[in-house]
């Protein structure tokens, strides 16, 4: 008789209850959510840095173009494709560098904004003008 009681006790204590499993799953989901959010923000910050670096490179290439040809390009495409000027000695940049990390073309204006000879703008992560924090536009005059 004692053996039956011992077996019943042993069977009752094996495994976890449904509530215990659900509590652990909720805790894991919360942790995964926090980590994913942090990783997502870090990825966006990395893309913003990449856009700033690309804008800096494009600015240098535009200045090289200006030194060779004597004027600033009318569009960024003139850095890649011969514009017919006899002093053009490009391509000055690879076409893939003319897109921001979100796949959008950089916006180039000549004359530029804020007393610059030219301006380069990426609309950033949200792909629309304006924004704040992580959605803020990335401008050549801010670099």
C-alpha positions in Angstrom: 0.0 0.0 0.0 2.8 2.4 0.7 4.2 1.7 -2.7 1.0 3.0 -4.4 1.1 6.3 -2.4 4.8 6.8 -3.3 4.0 6.2 -7.0 1.1 8.7 -6.9 3.4 11.4 -5.3 6.1 10.7 -7.8 3.7 11.1 -10.8 2.2 14.3 -9.5 5.6 16.1 -9.2 6.9 15.2 -12.7 6.9 18.0 -15.2 5.7 21.6 -15.1 2.1 22.9 -14.9 0.5 24.7 -17.8 0.6 28.0 -15.9 4.3 27.6 -15.2 5.0 27.0 -18.9 2.9 30.0 -19.9 4.6 32.3 -17.4 8.0 31.3 -18.8 6.8 31.8 -22.4 5.5 35.3 -21.6 8.9 36.2 -19.9 10.8 34.9 -23.0 8.6 36.8 -25.4 9.1 40.0 -23.4 12.9 39.5 -23.4 12.9 38.7 -27.2 10.8 41.8 -27.8 13.2 44.1 -25.8 16.3 42.6 -27.6 14.7 42.9 -31.1 13.7 46.5 -30.4 17.3 47.3 -29.3 18.8 45.5 -32.3 16.4 47.3 -34.7 17.4 50.8 -33.3 21.0 49.9 -33.6 20.5 48.8 -37.2 18.8 52.1 -38.1 21.6 54.1 -36.3 24.1 52.1 -38.4 22.3 52.9 -41.6 22.2 56.6 -40.6 26.0 56.5 -40.2 26.4 54.8 -43.5 24.3 57.5 -45.2 26.5 60.2 -43.6 29.6 58.5 -44.8 28.2 58.1 -48.4 27.2 61.8 -48.5 30.8 62.7 -47.4 32.2 60.5 -50.2 29.8 62.0 -52.8 30.8 65.6 -51.7 34.5 64.7 -52.3 33.7 63.2 -55.7 31.7 66.3 -56.6 34.7 68.5 -55.7 37.0 66.3 -57.9 34.5 66.7 -60.7 34.6 70.5 -60.2 38.4 70.5 -60.3 38.4 68.6 -63.6 35.6 70.2 -65.4 35.4 73.7 -63.8 31.9 73.6 -62.6 29.6 71.5 -60.4 27.6 68.8 -61.9 23.9 69.5 -62.8 23.0 66.0 -61.4 24.7 63.2 -59.6 24.4 61.1 -62.8 27.2 63.3 -64.3 29.6 61.7 -61.8 28.9 58.3 -63.3 28.2 59.1 -67.0 30.2 61.2 -69.4 28.5 64.6 -69.9 30.4 65.3 -73.1 32.8 67.8 -71.5 36.4 67.2 -72.8 37.8 67.6 -69.3 35.5 64.9 -67.8 37.8 62.1 -66.5 35.3 59.9 -64.7 33.5 57.9 -63.7 34.1 59.6 -60.4 31.9 57.3 -58.4 30.1 54.0 -58.6 26.4 54.2 -59.4 25.4 52.1 -56.4 26.9 54.8 -54.0 24.3 57.2 -55.3 21.5 55.4 -53.3 21.1 55.8 -49.6 21.0 52.7 -47.3 17.2 52.6 -47.7 17.4 52.2 -51.5 16.4 55.8 -52.4 18.4 58.1 -54.6 20.1 61.0 -52.8 18.6 64.4 -53.7 21.2 66.8 -55.2 20.6 70.5 -55.7 22.9 73.0 -57.2 23.0 75.7 -56.0 22.7 74.3 -52.5 21.0 75.3 -49.3 22.5 77.1 -46.3 25.1 78.9 -48.5 26.6 75.7 -49.9 27.6 75.4 -53.5 25.6 72.2 -53.6 23.5 70.1 -51.3 22.9 66.4 -50.9 19.9 65.1 -48.9 18.7 61.7 -47.8 15.1 61.5 -46.5 16.3 58.9 -44.0 14.7 55.9 -42.6 11.1 57.1 -43.1 11.8 58.0 -46.7 9.9 61.3 -46.4 11.0 64.9 -45.9 11.4 66.2 -42.4 11.2 63.9 -39.3 12.9 63.8 -36.0 15.2 61.5 -34.1 15.8 58.4 -36.2 13.5 59.6 -38.9 15.4 62.9 -39.4 16.7 63.8 -42.9 20.4 63.5 -43.4 21.8 66.7 -45.0 25.2 67.5 -46.4 25.2 70.9 -44.6 24.9 69.2 -41.2 28.0 67.1 -41.6 
